[in-house]
């Protein structure tokens, strides 16, 4: 018998939206209260998205819905054989 599990990750469109609006990463970092390096790690998927980041994103971009700003991505399917 095999069991398949899917791992998911929360991803964001905040950086694409900010870029379309002409907002610089330094401006975003200041508004989020983060160092630029930390913000870049979030953008590059090296740092998980926190609840605080989600809440602040909703404040900074009130014209967008939560689903406009964030989405769930399947990272991998893991199949385990049970013997």
PyMOL commands that set and color helices and strands:
alter all, ss='L'
color gray80, all
select helices_A, chain A and resi 14-20+25-32+36-43+51-60+66-69
alter helices_A, ss='H'
color red, helices_A
select strands_A, chain A and resi 2-12+70-81
alter strands_A, ss='S'
color yellow, strands_A
deselect
rebuild
show_as cartoon
